[in-house]
Amino acid sequence: MRRRLPVHGEQRKHPHLLGIAAAQAVEHYEITRYGTMLAWAKQLGLSQVEDLLKETLAEEESTDELLSELAEDAINPQAA
């Protein structure tokens, strides 16, 4: 059986669904940008910049993983 996303009044029952989805969209965008900048830094031989971007990219990936766990373990089961 297919489930649909909550709309209008139903959003009040599960307000965290859209918040988690929006936060993950932002994280995914940031991961792609930092990944691109990291590739440029490597190509340009900017090792200090590369180190900072690796650290930042790891933080973004960690945040994305936490959001996924939160959604999968807590938010999604409540909404189902």
Contacts in CASP RR format, 6 or more apart in sequence:
PFRMAT RR
TARGET T0000
AUTHOR 0000-0000-0000
METHOD contacts of the structure
MODEL  1
MRRRLPVHGEQRKHPHLLGIAAAQAVEHYEITRYGTMLAWAKQLGLSQVE
DLLKETLAEEESTDELLSELAEDAINPQAA
3 80 0 8 1.000
5 17 0 8 1.000
6 13 0 8 1.000
6 14 0 8 1.000
6 17 0 8 1.000
6 79 0 8 1.000
11 17 0 8 1.000
11 18 0 8 1.000
13 79 0 8 1.000
14 75 0 8 1.000
14 78 0 8 1.000
14 79 0 8 1.000
16 75 0 8 1.000
17 75 0 8 1.000
17 76 0 8 1.000
17 79 0 8 1.000
20 67 0 8 1.000
20 70 0 8 1.000
20 71 0 8 1.000
20 75 0 8 1.000
21 71 0 8 1.000
23 67 0 8 1.000
24 64 0 8 1.000
24 67 0 8 1.000
24 68 0 8 1.000
24 71 0 8 1.000
27 60 0 8 1.000
27 63 0 8 1.000
27 64 0 8 1.000
27 67 0 8 1.000
28 64 0 8 1.000
30 60 0 8 1.000
31 57 0 8 1.000
31 60 0 8 1.000
31 61 0 8 1.000
31 64 0 8 1.000
34 53 0 8 1.000
34 56 0 8 1.000
34 57 0 8 1.000
34 60 0 8 1.000
35 53 0 8 1.000
35 57 0 8 1.000
37 49 0 8 1.000
37 53 0 8 1.000
38 50 0 8 1.000
38 53 0 8 1.000
38 54 0 8 1.000
38 57 0 8 1.000
41 47 0 8 1.000
41 49 0 8 1.000
41 50 0 8 1.000
41 53 0 8 1.000
42 50 0 8 1.000
END
